[in-house]
Amino acid sequence: MADQPYYVTTPIYYVNDKPHIGHAYTTLACDVLARFHRLDGDDVHFLTGTDEHGQKVEKSAQAAGVDPQTFTDQVSENFRTLAAEMNYSNDDFIRTTEARHLHSTQELWRKIRDNGHIYLGSYAGWYAVRDEAFYAESELTKNEKGDRLAPSGAEVEWVEEPSYFFDLSKWQQPLLDFYAANPDFIGPDTRRNEVVSFVAGGLNDLSVSRTSFKWGIPVPDDPEHIMYVWLDALNNYQTAVGYPDTESDLYSKYWPADLHMVGKDILRFHAVYWPAFLMAADLAPPKRVYAHGWLLNRGEKMSKSLGNVVTAGDLVGRYGLDPVRYYLLREVPFGQDGYISHETMVGRINGDLANDLGNLAQRVLSMIAKNCDAKVPQPQPLTDDDTTIIGAATNVLGTVRDEFERQAFHRGLEAIWKIVGDANRYVDAQAPWELRKSDPDRMATVLYVLADVIRRLAILVQPIMPGSASSMLDQLAIPADARSFAALGSEPAVTPGAELPKPSPVFPRFVDEEAAG
Ligand code: MSP
């Protein structure tokens, strides 16, 4: 449906560390959805940013020997660089140290407090700085040295201090009712079931302020306390659309958010705490939270301590931007954990991209350049085979839309590549090179049909590979205003007689220098 608001968010990333491909992966998925919805005519707001408060960031700043603000200014910049490097199309970049966020989050606190859901007490329990999370004794395990570890493997420390609490225990039934009434709220389904059973098992009130360090947003009317970093961080999604001004154009248009994309490690914060905070403030929870899996390198989640960190720059420098964007969303079924490797990367680049899509475009465009005076050929009436392939390339949009709506990127891409395969088989069956002498009119028609199929494929892959798709569309002389999904079904498609530039390959093969020796 055109003109619908669509608000999609990434997690805001901790500025304790440089970004790696895992961070790039989450934002990439959101970028693809944002671009897809824009091409579908929707009014998109795509947000990313950085999570700059809390003990973890404060400690990292201390370790770096600089004050937290200087530190966060530096590290936050790395995430902006990543956005440029990966060609993300975010509309906003939020930092939780901005004034707009301080104001918004203090107002949210006031609202929850005034509604009677925050009380003063004292916290005594375990806290993992790495996760910025509280854990019950029963959740912990011990390592060989006898240190207690959180389920994530993070070390925990004993914390005892005055603290404000949020009455999370009272939200068990409202949350369960909310999940039941909104079956699409959490995806994928396996994760949804985990969250529902966690909540059904009972909820404890949540400590939402700390007094033992300073780097955070002060609690209104009691600045000795600073807010729990997750309450602060989650509210970025509202700040960016104008909260507390719920009457503003931005807020009324975009809230509740259509999708919070997160890694599975932070689902509980988004699918349990966040809707509870919002309900406690009489605000609407987001429409959907999707938890994707981890990208694993050598079988482990990437981490600095394991020394298996791969950055987006490493991959892009070696394989090129659009191939990396394609690979990440095609290779690993979205939602599951998956491995990335040089072998599978090269397989996708040389198979799906160079041989299948690239070669299709290259051979058709070269034939047009050689045999049709470098102009889009004039077709004769189309045969059933012609209309079948054009129809398939048009109708696949419906499948792709459905799959992307469920964040099944790999399946959407598979559907597009089925059409690429059909188109290559059509070329082989029609053998336009044999028609050159025997039936030049038919050759012109076949090349016209193919040019039009390639146009549709290029339009479809724009969200995933914007640069390569645009180069394909340039080579077909498709004007900028005829590249949206609405143009997929338009006739005439490519314009007979239009002059085409000299074709150049869009997806070169990857030549493995080590293997080539
Ligand atoms: N600051 C919190 C999020 C607050 S959102 C209100 C946080 N930040 S983080 O820097 O640790 O980034 C977490 C997100 O990065 C994960 O949820 C996930 O989306 C992404 N990833 C980090 N490592 C990853 C992999 N190895 N693989 C896939 N995604 C990964 O948590």
Residues whose N, C-alpha, C, O or C-beta is under 5 A from the ligand:
A	BS01	MSP	P11 I12 Y13 Y14 G22 H23 Y25 T26 D51 A233 L234 V262 G263 I266 G293 W294 L295 K301 M302
